[in-house]
Every structure is written in C-alpha cells, then in structure tokens.
Amino acid sequence: PVPTLLPAKVDDIYSSVYTESSAPKPTFSDTGNAEFIADANGGDILRFNNFDTQVITLPTVANPADNKLLHLNAYAGSPMDLNVEVSDGTATYSGTYPLGAHGWTTIVLDLTSFLSASTTGVKTITLSGGNGKGRKLYIDHMYVFNSNKSIWNGAIDGDWLNPNNWNRVVPDKTIDV
C-alpha cells in the first residue's frame, strides 16, 4: 500500500516510504524471526517469520503532541486476528483487528486515552495473534498522525453503526470519513 499523507503530517515509526535509510530502525524481541525485506518499490518492509508474538522497541519514544492515531498496514498469508498493544512500560492500550488472507489491512489505533495516562509516550508496540509454525506477517507504514476524520477500523464487526468499528465516532453528515 502507498500512504496518502505528506511526510510532514506524520511522526514516522517505520515505513518503506517515510523512513530515511539512515534513520534508526526499531528492534525486535524475536530477532531470529524478524527481518527487513525489499518491497516492489525499493523500500524495506518488516517480515516476521513463524509469527506468534513480536515486541517492537522503538528507537526513540513516540510521544506526539498532536498526532494521536497509530497507523500501520499488516499483511497475513492466512486469516488471523492481530492484537496491537502499545506500552510505555506501565500503561498499555490495545485493540484486536481481523486480517484477511493475502491482502493488506489498514489498522488505526486511537492513542488519545493511552497518551493521557502515559508518563513518557509509546516505548513498545507488541503484535500478537499468530500461531507460529510457518505463519508470516508483513508490516509497513507504522506511524502516528492526527485526523479530524472518523476512520473505519472494523475492529468488532461489519456494522457501520457500531462505534467500536471507528477510531473516533460513527460519522454523520458533519464528519468526514
């Protein structure tokens, strides 16, 4: 997937488009199963082999002033529910997102309540939900941003009117989607 926001509008964590090649990269709890691989456009994406759980430690703490939404794209070879948890070492916040097979899924996690409880900001992002044994998970375009829009995440089900399927509120005629 190709991100649509200008680089100046995001606080980059890792992205094949936004991240400079010389920028510090995140580290991983299971280094033997994590690697950066080239994408079709010459950038690097993250691939987790035998995916079960992976703790991503950020090279710098993400403590955005205005950008309160965590964005990432995930690709799974087979359907799974991906749990995304952010932590500062004390406070945590998480959401679970269904991933289909062989397609990129956009995940947006609203960090507003987490950041108000956090003393430092995001230090780690934990991804879990795989069953290991050959499962591959690809991640790209991990960044925080701000939006006045309600963004569909489908975290619960396919019901448009379910507020838990949106990052902010169920949109109406006064809210951009």
Buried (B, 14 or more C-beta within 10 A) or exposed (E): BEBEBEEEBBBBBBBBBBBEEEEEBBEBEBEEBBEEEEBEEEBBBBBBBBBBBBBBEBEEEBBBEEBBBBBBBBBBBEEBEBBBBBBBEEBBBBBBBBBEEEEBBBBBBBBEEBBEEBEEBBBBBBBBBBEEEEBBBBBBBBBBBBBEBBBBBBBBEEEEEEEEBBBBEBBEEEEEE
